Amino acid sequence: MDERDREAQGEPRAPRGWAPHPRERMLMTPLVAGLGGLIAFFSVVFIVVWLPIHTFDPPPSGDWAPMSDDAKAGRNLFASNGCYVCHSGYSRPQDVRYALYFLYPKVSEPGDFYGSDQSPNLFGTERTGPDLSQDAGWHPDDWHRAHLYDPRFIDPVSLMPSMKSLFSDKQADQIVAFFQGRSGKSGLLRYAGQLYAKHVILTVQGMPEPPTGFKGAKGKIPEGKEVEPPPNQLEEAPNLAQIDRSYWLAGNPLAVTEENLRRGKQIYLERCVGCHGINGDGKGPSAKFLSPPPLPFDDADDQCCGGDTGPGDFYYRVLHGWPGSAMENFGERLSVDDIWRVVLFLKTIPNHTLDSNRVPEPEDYITWSPSDELLAWVKSRQQIENNASFSKAKATDPFMIEAMRVFPGLSPGDQLAVTGLETPLTLDDAAAGIRTIYQDLLDRAWADATARGEKLPAASQKDIPPTVPGQQ
């Protein structure tokens, strides 16, 4: 159809020199689309990532503390090995650690990450593993070394890969220093309590210091020396000092049934064999790293008559852990009834209920009764009715609060002699010892940060006392 035909049909005539139907072409070329996408992407990165990192500068929180050189080196190892992907670096009110690990009583604040030694913060991209921002002091150093070497040594069902091929002995201790130094002053306070309790336990049991780094993998289970208790004092008194008195003589509220015992055995095999062993003898694969080593449960005399092996004693240790040892807190990972079921099962282990395909039965259960010595002791010395927990007067000094958390079985008037300790074991001495360790940890970290040229707040911030979240 020519132009005349188009004009006859009413179509406008194209200007002279113009093509009646110009060739179509795309204005948004791949080059333009690519450049636009890059500009949009980097604009978002600039606004959301770069700008906040370089301009957001909140004042330090009262809980903030700098990192030591070892903790700083451990942080670099933690980041370079991608640990932050599974382990986030801040805790929230709705943290998924609930019912999986245990809840931290403290929620992170912006001021907790002041300065450059924790910037940018290792927030992480998922929470396959627990958040570690407040992890300092909940476990001793030897627990962390065993866990890094092979997480199954601690948690038989852990998904975490072994880290033994990534760290030398020195690097392993540096990353442990990061775990213990990243949680601010409250973390240093818990760590100081952990170190003080470790010293007391090793002295009471005559145990050597735990091996450093990964040396425990090639060593033997640490053995203690026989330590004679002071005259006229119950041998288990220092151990009872770390158990709330209201649990000392408590019985198990659950019936000794096959169902309860089977459930207790299942939990033991899922949670406890890494430390306490497949035979219940305290010789699990982690034991070579730990001092003191895990408790054995295969002695019938101890299960029936021990001064600190009653059902209530076991329950409290599973519930709250045992500071200074590798026994950790299971109170928010297991239900109350499941903890009591584990305690029921522990009392059957001397009768070989951990044997393969062996079903624990009620007749395997060993009944515990308090000895005459224990009853006389709690009647005359560490009396049940004088439990400090029953006092309405609450402590306000953070170091005393931490001492009471570590030694809940001590009352203000108690004085326990411990062979090897220069001073009696009292709450006042424990609080003073914890204060000294805490101050040393904080002073060394502050000095290291100053030498590195880190940004530090006014010196007055250092004098703000620590807090004990969840304990006041």
MOZICOR-V116335 format. One record per helix or strand. SS is the DSSP state (A for helix, B for strand). FROM is the first residue (numbers start at 0). LEN is the number of residues. Records with the same first field share a line. If there is no record, write none. Layout:
# MOZICOR-V116335
SS->FROM-LEN + FROM-LEN
This chain:
# MOZICOR-V116335
A->2-6 + 29-26 + 68-12 + 82-3 + 109-4 + 140-9 + 150-3 + 168-13 + 183-22 + 214-4 + 236-4 + 244-3 + 257-14 + 272-4 + 286-3 + 299-6 + 310-10 + 335-11 + 348-3 + 361-3 + 371-9 + 383-3 + 387-3 + 397-9 + 426-26 + 458-5
B->415-1 + 424-1
